[in-house]
Amino acid sequence: MLPLSSPSIREPMTRVPLIEVNDLCLHYQSRSHSLHVLDHINLHIDNNDFVCVLGPSGCGKSSLLNVLAGFQKPTSGEVIIQGKKHVRPNADVGVVFQHHNLFPWLSIEKNVAFGLQMKSVSKTERQKIVSYYLNMVGLESSAKLWPFQLSGGMKQRASIARTLAADPKVILMDEPFGALDALTRESMQNHLLQIWKKTRKCIFFITHDVEEALLLGTRIVVMHPNPGRIVKDIVNPLSHHNQPVDELKQAREFHDLRDSIISTIKGT
C-alpha cells in the first residue's frame, strides 16, 4: 500500500474565492423603457485582494457594487460570498461611500462603536475595538469630537474605522475620496494602503482615477458601458512597490501602464 502522503493519491487542492460573481446581469424595466445595466459579469475575488474598478460614467460600477452589497437584486446570475449565496446586506460586507454617513448626533468613538453595540458586544470589548481602530486610522485624539468638528478626510477615516470595527469579510468602497481636495486625497490613499497592509481585508474599490488604481490596487478591473461589462482584469505589477509614491509616478512602467489602461477605458 502506498503511504498516505504519496502524490499519486493526494486529493487536489482547490482554492475557493472569497467572492464569486457568476454570470450576473441587471436590467431596469419600466413601462416605456428598458435599460441593460450589467451584462454577464463574471468575477472571482480572493481574500487579500485589493480590486480597483475603473470605467467611464454609466458603465455600471456602482450598480455592481450595490449588487455585491446586497442593496440591489440582480436580474439573473448570483453573488456567492464564502460559499454562500449573497442576496441581502449583512455584517460580512462593509460599505464606505463617497460621503461619510456618520451620525451627526454621536461622537466619533460612538459612531465607530455603533455596529458593535447593535451586535451586543460588551462595553469593555467595544472600547478595546474602538480604540484599536481609531488608533489605526490616526483619530485616537479625536474620539470625543463630533463629526462637524472634523475635516473631510478625517470624517472618511472615521467612516473607514467604523466599517473595520464590524470586522467584515469584504469592504466595498464607492469613490470614497472623490469629494476630497488633491492633497487630502493623496493622504487618504496612503492611509488606506497602510490599513490594507495591516488588516489584509478584501477591498473592492471604485474610482475614476487611473493613478489612484495603480497606487492602491493589487488588481485592476476595467468596465465598458452599454451594457456594463468587464473588458479587462489585470494583476497590477506595481502593487508591491516599496519606493516613495513620487518616485513611482516618475517610473516608465507606471506611465506605460497608465497609458495602456486609459486606452482600454477609451476603447482605443
N, C-alpha and C positions, 0 to 999 in steps of 0.2 A: 504494500500500500504506500502511495506517495504521502510525504509529510504534508500537513495542512498548509504550510507556508509555501508550498510549491506553486510557482507562477502558472502551471498548467491547469490548476483547479481553482485559482483565486477568483473571487467574484469581481467583475469590473466595477470600478468606482465611477459614479456619475455625480457631477456637481449640479445641485438644484439651484437655479437662480432665486434671489430674494423676491424679485418681481418678474412676472411673466405677463406680457400683453400679447394676446393671441387673436389675430385676425379681427381687430377691433374697428368697427365702423360707427359713425354717428351722423344721423340725419335730423334736421329740424324741418317739421312739416306744418304748414298752415293751410287754410282753405285755398289760398291762391298761389302759394309759393312753397317750393321745396329747396332746402339748402343742404348740400352734401358737405359736411364739415370735416370728417375724418374718413379716410379710405384705407381699409385693410392694414392697420398699424400692427406690426409685429416687433416686439422689443423685449429683450431679456436684460435685466439689470442685477448685478451681483452685490453682495453685502457691503463692500467697501468702495463701491463706485461713486464717483462724483460726475454725474452726467449733466453736461450743459447743452441746452436745446436752443438752436438758432433757427431763424427763418423770418421772412417778411411778415408784416402785419396781415392778419387774416388767414394764416396758414394752419391755424388750429392748435398752436402751442398751449394756450391757456385752456382750451377745451379739453385737450389731452390731460392736462394737469387736473382739471375738475373731475374727469372720469377716474383718474388714479386716486384722487382724494375721496371718491365716493359721493361727491356732490351731484354728479350727472350720470345717469344711466345710459350706457351705450345702446345703440340700435341693434347691434349684433356683435359677437365676439365676447371676450372676457378678460378680466384682470385677476391674476392669482398672486397673492402675497403669502410667502412662506407656506406654499402648498394649499392654501385655502382661497376659495373664490371671494373676491372683494367687491361688495356691492353697495356698501354704505360707509359713512365716516366712522372711524373707530380710533382707539388710542395708539394703534400701531403706526398710524400715518399722521405725522405732524405737518402743518402748513404755515408758511410765512409769506404774507402778501406784500405788495409794494408799499401799502400803508400799514403802520404797525398794529392797529387794532387793540391797543392797550385800553384797559378800563380806566377812564379818567378819574373815577371816584376811589380808586385803590392806589396805594403807594406802589413803588416799583417792586419791592420784595413781595407784597401781597399779590401783585399781578403774576409774578413768577410762580408763586405758591398756589395759584387758583386751581389749576388742574389737579395738583396733588391733593388739595382739600376735597375736591369732588370725588377723588378716589379713596377718601377716608384714610389717607396717610397720617400717621400720628404727628402731633405738633413738633415733637423733638426731631423726628426724622425729616419733616418738612423743612425745618430750619437748617438742618445739615445740607440737604439737597439744594435749597435756595442759595445758601451761602456759597456752595461749591460752584454753581453755575454763574452766579453774579461775579464771582472772582474770575471765572474762565473768560467772561466777556468784558472784564475790566470795569465793572459797575459796582463793586463792593462798597465804595464810598457814597454811592447814590441810592442805596437801598431804601432809605426813608423818604426820598423825594417823591413828588407827584409827576406824572407824565408831562404836564405842561412846563415843568421846570427843566426838562431835558432837551437837548438838541435833536435834530432829526436822526443823526447817526446813532446817538445814544438810545433813542427810542427803538430803533431797529435792533440794536444789540440786546435791549431788554426783551423784545419780542422773540429773538432767537433763543435767549436764556429760558424764557417761558416754554418754548417748544421743546428744548432739550431736557428740561426738568421732568417732562412727562415720559421721557425715555421711549420715544417711538422707534420703530424699526427703520423707518424711512422719513426723510424730511423733504417736502415739496416746497420750492421757493419760486414765486411768480414775480420776476423782476424786482427783487427786494431792495435794490439800490437805485432803481430808476429815477426816483424823485430827489436824489441827493446831489449836491454840487460835486464837482470833479475831485476835489481834494478829499472830501468826506467819503466819497465813493471808493477811492483808492485805499483809504484807511480801512473801510469796511471789508474790502476784498481781502486785505491782509489778515484782518481779524477772523474772517470766515475760514480762510485757508488754515490758519493755526488751530481753530476749533475743530475742523475736519481732521487734521493730523492727530489731534489728541483723542477724539472720540471715534474716528473711522465710521461715522454714521453714513449710511447710504443717502446721497443728496441728489435730487432731481431739480435742476436749476434753469429757469427760463431767463433768457437775456436777448437783447438786440445787439449787444456789444461783442464783436468778434474777439477783440483783445481780451475782454473780461473772460470769455470762454477759454481762451488759450492759457490764461494765467491760473484759472481755477480748476478746470475740468480734467478728469482722467480720460473721459470720453466726450466726444462732441457729436451731437446728432443734428443734422440739417433737415428742415422740412420745407416743402413747397406747397403752395395753395391750389385751390380749385381742382380737385378737392385736396384737403390737407393730407399729406403723405410724407413718409420718411424717404429721402433720396440719398442720404449718406450717414454712416455711423462709423466714426473713426476713433481709434485709440490715439490719444494725444501724446506724442513723443516728448513733449516739453513738461509733462505733468510732474516729473520727479526732479525738476531742476533745483539746484541749491544756490544759484547765483542771484544777486540782487535784481529786483524787477527792472530797474532802469537799464542794467546790462543786458538782461534777457530781451528787452524790447528792441535793442540795437542789433541783436544777433540775426544773421542771414536766414537761419532756419525759421525764426519767428516770423520774419517778413514774408518768406516764401509760403509758409503755411497759412498765414493770414490772407494773403492774396488768393491762394487756392480756395479757401473757404468762402471768401467773398464772391469769387467766380461761381462757385457752386450755388450760393444763395441766389445770385442773379440768374442762374441757369445758362451761363455762357461757357 
